[in-house]
Amino acid sequence: MSKNRKRSVFVIDDSEWHNIYLRCVLENKGYQVQTFNEGEHMLKCIEKQKPHLIISDINMPEMNGFELLEEIRKIPSADQVPVIYVSSEVSDWIMREIRKEEIIEFIKKPLDEEYILESVDRHLGDPGESLSEKVHAG
């Protein structure tokens, strides 16, 4: 059994295509994946099952990725779950928020399968690693 089999990843993106893509990529590597289209549903699930990692889009209609992270940090059992942000937009505002929140990584869309897997493996392989900003320009 692969070490990834018990590692769970929550993916949230308002694009169903990105959710399906990330689910396929990560499940093929052995991760357990749950996908969500909006933040409220994911927050309810986090209270019941804490993931090992969250991959979140930033620009979503109901609740953006930064607002979602703010809500996640209020849940004691999930306040330290690492988050990788993905977005097609790389604005000054987004980069300021990423630095402020100490996000472990930001990946620009379009998503590269190999880089996504390397990133997830890297962050789940050493969960004690300190948070630092890492930017990949896709």
C-alpha positions in Angstrom: 0.0 0.0 0.0 1.3 3.4 -1.0 2.0 6.0 1.8 -0.4 8.3 0.0 -3.4 6.0 0.4 -4.4 7.5 3.7 -3.6 11.1 2.7 -6.7 13.1 2.0 -6.8 16.2 -0.2 -9.8 18.6 -0.4 -10.0 20.4 -3.7 -12.2 23.5 -4.1 -12.8 25.3 -7.4 -15.9 26.7 -8.9 -14.8 25.2 -12.2 -16.1 21.6 -12.3 -13.4 20.9 -15.0 -10.6 21.8 -12.6 -12.2 19.7 -9.8 -12.4 16.6 -12.1 -8.9 17.2 -13.4 -7.3 17.5 -10.0 -9.4 14.5 -8.7 -8.1 12.3 -11.5 -4.5 13.4 -11.2 -4.4 13.0 -7.4 -6.4 9.7 -7.2 -4.2 8.2 -9.8 -1.3 8.9 -7.5 -3.1 7.2 -4.6 -4.5 10.2 -2.7 -8.1 10.3 -1.3 -9.8 13.3 -2.9 -13.0 15.2 -2.1 -14.0 18.0 -4.4 -16.2 21.0 -3.7 -17.7 23.8 -5.8 -18.3 26.3 -3.0 -16.9 27.1 0.4 -19.8 26.5 2.8 -20.1 22.8 1.9 -16.4 22.3 2.3 -16.4 24.0 5.7 -19.1 21.6 6.9 -17.1 18.6 5.7 -13.9 19.9 7.4 -15.6 19.9 10.7 -16.2 16.1 10.3 -13.1 15.1 8.5 -9.9 17.1 8.5 -7.9 16.8 5.2 -4.1 16.6 5.1 -4.0 19.3 2.4 -6.4 21.8 0.7 -6.0 22.9 -2.9 -8.1 26.0 -3.4 -9.0 28.3 -6.2 -8.8 32.0 -5.3 -11.5 33.5 -7.5 -14.8 31.9 -6.6 -18.3 33.6 -6.6 -19.7 32.9 -3.1 -16.6 33.0 -1.0 -13.1 33.6 -2.4 -10.1 31.4 -1.4 -8.8 34.0 1.1 -12.2 34.3 2.8 -12.4 30.5 2.9 -9.0 30.2 4.5 -10.1 32.8 7.2 -13.1 30.5 8.0 -10.9 27.3 8.0 -8.5 29.0 10.5 -11.5 29.4 12.9 -11.9 25.6 13.1 -9.5 24.4 15.8 -9.1 20.9 14.3 -8.3 22.3 10.9 -6.5 25.6 11.6 -3.1 24.2 10.6 -4.1 22.4 7.4 -1.7 23.5 4.7 -3.3 25.2 1.7 -2.1 25.4 -1.9 -3.7 28.2 -3.9 -4.3 28.0 -7.6 -5.5 30.8 -9.9 -5.3 32.0 -13.4 -4.9 35.6 -12.0 -1.6 36.8 -10.6 -2.4 40.4 -9.4 -0.6 42.5 -6.8 -3.6 42.0 -4.5 -3.4 38.2 -4.8 0.4 38.2 -4.1 0.0 40.5 -1.1 -2.7 38.2 0.4 -0.6 35.1 -0.2 2.4 36.7 1.6 0.1 37.9 4.4 -1.5 34.5 4.9 1.8 32.6 4.6 0.3 30.2 2.1 2.6 27.2 1.4 2.4 27.6 -2.3 0.7 29.4 -5.2 0.4 27.7 -8.6 -0.7 29.6 -11.6 -3.3 28.0 -14.0 -3.2 26.3 -16.4 -2.2 23.5 -14.0 0.7 21.2 -14.9 0.1 17.6 -13.8 3.7 16.8 -13.0 4.2 20.0 -11.0 0.9 19.5 -9.0 2.0 16.0 -8.0 5.5 17.2 -7.0 4.0 20.0 -5.0 1.4 17.7 -3.2 4.0 15.0 -2.6 6.5 17.6 -1.2 4.0 19.1 1.2 2.5 15.8 2.4 5.8 14.1 2.5 7.1 16.4 5.2 4.2 17.8 7.2 6.5 19.3 9.8 8.1 21.6 7.2 7.7 25.3 8.0 5.4 27.4 5.9 7.0 29.5 3.2 5.9 31.2 0.1 6.6 29.3 -3.1 5.4 30.6 -6.5 5.3 28.6 -9.7 4.4 30.5 -12.8 3.0 27.4 -14.7 
